[in-house]
Amino acid sequence: MEFIGEYLRKSRLNKKINISSVSKELNISQQLITKIESNDFSDDLDKTYLTGHVRVYAKYLELDDNEIVEKFKIQTSFSNNNLFDELPKPIE
């Protein structure tokens, strides 16, 4: 299975678009675009904010944004390792 970032990067490269053009057109920092394309969805990035950028980026590349966002949500849901930290400890 190809990750979303890789798919977006390949689509951008196939259209011969550079990151600076995407950044200027979408008003998204080059650093954030690089993080998305590298599948670096670290905890310091808000998932809602990031989902919106992934959607806009997919539309810009003329891809099915709904499909991309759904795959993105699935991909990032499995990377949440803090799930078990939120469970309360049993009462003794």
C-alpha positions as protocol buffer text, in pm:
chain_id: "A"
residue {
  index: 1
  type: MET
  ca { x: 0 y: 0 z: 0 }
}
residue {
  index: 2
  type: GLU
  ca { x: 135 y: 341 z: -95 }
}
residue {
  index: 3
  type: PHE
  ca { x: 117 y: 611 z: 169 }
}
residue {
  index: 4
  type: ILE
  ca { x: -70 y: 934 z: 98 }
}
residue {
  index: 5
  type: GLY
  ca { x: 239 y: 1156 z: 108 }
}
residue {
  index: 6
  type: GLU
  ca { x: 421 y: 941 z: -145 }
}
residue {
  index: 7
  type: TYR
  ca { x: 117 y: 940 z: -372 }
}
residue {
  index: 8
  type: LEU
  ca { x: 85 y: 1319 z: -357 }
}
residue {
  index: 9
  type: ARG
  ca { x: 457 y: 1366 z: -421 }
}
residue {
  index: 10
  type: LYS
  ca { x: 452 y: 1133 z: -723 }
}
residue {
  index: 11
  type: SER
  ca { x: 145 y: 1312 z: -861 }
}
residue {
  index: 12
  type: ARG
  ca { x: 317 y: 1649 z: -820 }
}
residue {
  index: 13
  type: LEU
  ca { x: 634 y: 1526 z: -988 }
}
residue {
  index: 14
  type: ASN
  ca { x: 438 y: 1370 z: -1277 }
}
residue {
  index: 15
  type: LYS
  ca { x: 282 y: 1711 z: -1339 }
}
residue {
  index: 16
  type: LYS
  ca { x: 629 y: 1870 z: -1319 }
}
residue {
  index: 17
  type: ILE
  ca { x: 527 y: 2109 z: -1039 }
}
residue {
  index: 18
  type: ASN
  ca { x: 783 y: 2218 z: -782 }
}
residue {
  index: 19
  type: ILE
  ca { x: 713 y: 2263 z: -411 }
}
residue {
  index: 20
  type: SER
  ca { x: 761 y: 2639 z: -420 }
}
residue {
  index: 21
  type: SER
  ca { x: 484 y: 2672 z: -681 }
}
residue {
  index: 22
  type: VAL
  ca { x: 248 y: 2466 z: -466 }
}
residue {
  index: 23
  type: SER
  ca { x: 341 y: 2672 z: -162 }
}
residue {
  index: 24
  type: LYS
  ca { x: 271 y: 3003 z: -335 }
}
residue {
  index: 25
  type: GLU
  ca { x: -51 y: 2886 z: -500 }
}
residue {
  index: 26
  type: LEU
  ca { x: -203 y: 2726 z: -189 }
}
residue {
  index: 27
  type: ASN
  ca { x: -44 y: 2956 z: 70 }
}
residue {
  index: 28
  type: ILE
  ca { x: 99 y: 2656 z: 256 }
}
residue {
  index: 29
  type: SER
  ca { x: 457 y: 2660 z: 378 }
}
residue {
  index: 30
  type: GLN
  ca { x: 710 y: 2456 z: 186 }
}
residue {
  index: 31
  type: GLN
  ca { x: 806 y: 2290 z: 514 }
}
residue {
  index: 32
  type: LEU
  ca { x: 450 y: 2165 z: 570 }
}
residue {
  index: 33
  type: ILE
  ca { x: 421 y: 2036 z: 213 }
}
residue {
  index: 34
  type: THR
  ca { x: 749 y: 1850 z: 262 }
}
residue {
  index: 35
  type: LYS
  ca { x: 617 y: 1701 z: 587 }
}
residue {
  index: 36
  type: ILE
  ca { x: 298 y: 1585 z: 415 }
}
residue {
  index: 37
  type: GLU
  ca { x: 491 y: 1431 z: 127 }
}
residue {
  index: 38
  type: SER
  ca { x: 724 y: 1259 z: 376 }
}
residue {
  index: 39
  type: ASN
  ca { x: 428 y: 1121 z: 574 }
}
residue {
  index: 40
  type: ASP
  ca { x: 556 y: 1312 z: 877 }
}
residue {
  index: 41
  type: PHE
  ca { x: 230 y: 1356 z: 1063 }
}
residue {
  index: 42
  type: SER
  ca { x: 388 y: 1421 z: 1400 }
}
residue {
  index: 43
  type: ASP
  ca { x: 189 y: 1495 z: 1710 }
}
residue {
  index: 44
  type: ASP
  ca { x: 271 y: 1867 z: 1702 }
}
residue {
  index: 45
  type: LEU
  ca { x: 43 y: 1910 z: 1397 }
}
residue {
  index: 46
  type: ASP
  ca { x: -332 y: 1942 z: 1451 }
}
residue {
  index: 47
  type: LYS
  ca { x: -506 y: 1662 z: 1257 }
}
residue {
  index: 48
  type: THR
  ca { x: -800 y: 1880 z: 1150 }
}
residue {
  index: 49
  type: TYR
  ca { x: -568 y: 2149 z: 1020 }
}
residue {
  index: 50
  type: LEU
  ca { x: -355 y: 1889 z: 845 }
}
residue {
  index: 51
  type: THR
  ca { x: -659 y: 1717 z: 689 }
}
residue {
  index: 52
  type: GLY
  ca { x: -767 y: 2047 z: 536 }
}
residue {
  index: 53
  type: HIS
  ca { x: -424 y: 2098 z: 381 }
}
residue {
  index: 54
  type: VAL
  ca { x: -419 y: 1743 z: 244 }
}
residue {
  index: 55
  type: ARG
  ca { x: -763 y: 1803 z: 87 }
}
residue {
  index: 56
  type: VAL
  ca { x: -660 y: 2134 z: -74 }
}
residue {
  index: 57
  type: TYR
  ca { x: -335 y: 1981 z: -198 }
}
residue {
  index: 58
  type: ALA
  ca { x: -521 y: 1686 z: -354 }
}
residue {
  index: 59
  type: LYS
  ca { x: -765 y: 1922 z: -528 }
}
residue {
  index: 60
  type: TYR
  ca { x: -474 y: 2130 z: -656 }
}
residue {
  index: 61
  type: LEU
  ca { x: -325 y: 1816 z: -811 }
}
residue {
  index: 62
  type: GLU
  ca { x: -667 y: 1734 z: -962 }
}
residue {
  index: 63
  type: LEU
  ca { x: -703 y: 1416 z: -756 }
}
residue {
  index: 64
  type: ASP
  ca { x: -1014 y: 1279 z: -584 }
}
residue {
  index: 65
  type: ASP
  ca { x: -985 y: 1477 z: -260 }
}
residue {
  index: 66
  type: ASN
  ca { x: -1251 y: 1274 z: -75 }
}
residue {
  index: 67
  type: GLU
  ca { x: -1069 y: 948 z: -147 }
}
residue {
  index: 68
  type: ILE
  ca { x: -733 y: 1099 z: -49 }
}
residue {
  index: 69
  type: VAL
  ca { x: -870 y: 1236 z: 280 }
}
residue {
  index: 70
  type: GLU
  ca { x: -1034 y: 904 z: 368 }
}
residue {
  index: 71
  type: LYS
  ca { x: -706 y: 719 z: 307 }
}
residue {
  index: 72
  type: PHE
  ca { x: -522 y: 988 z: 504 }
}
residue {
  index: 73
  type: LYS
  ca { x: -758 y: 942 z: 801 }
}
residue {
  index: 74
  type: ILE
  ca { x: -709 y: 566 z: 792 }
}
residue {
  index: 75
  type: GLN
  ca { x: -332 y: 605 z: 766 }
}
residue {
  index: 76
  type: THR
  ca { x: -310 y: 848 z: 1058 }
}
residue {
  index: 77
  type: SER
  ca { x: -555 y: 659 z: 1279 }
}
residue {
  index: 78
  type: PHE
  ca { x: -312 y: 366 z: 1303 }
}
residue {
  index: 79
  type: SER
  ca { x: -24 y: 593 z: 1397 }
}
residue {
  index: 80
  type: ASN
  ca { x: -187 y: 708 z: 1720 }
}
residue {
  index: 81
  type: ASN
  ca { x: 7 y: 513 z: 1982 }
}
residue {
  index: 82
  type: ASN
  ca { x: -116 y: 731 z: 2268 }
}
residue {
  index: 83
  type: LEU
  ca { x: -449 y: 550 z: 2276 }
}
residue {
  index: 84
  type: PHE
  ca { x: -345 y: 322 z: 2561 }
}
residue {
  index: 85
  type: ASP
  ca { x: -206 y: 609 z: 2765 }
}
residue {
  index: 86
  type: GLU
  ca { x: -558 y: 750 z: 2794 }
}
residue {
  index: 87
  type: LEU
  ca { x: -711 y: 443 z: 2959 }
}
residue {
  index: 88
  type: PRO
  ca { x: -757 y: 474 z: 3334 }
}
residue {
  index: 89
  type: LYS
  ca { x: -581 y: 234 z: 3566 }
}
residue {
  index: 90
  type: PRO
  ca { x: -799 y: -22 z: 3742 }
}
residue {
  index: 91
  type: ILE
  ca { x: -917 y: 55 z: 4093 }
}
residue {
  index: 92
  type: GLU
  ca { x: -745 y: -158 z: 4352 }
}
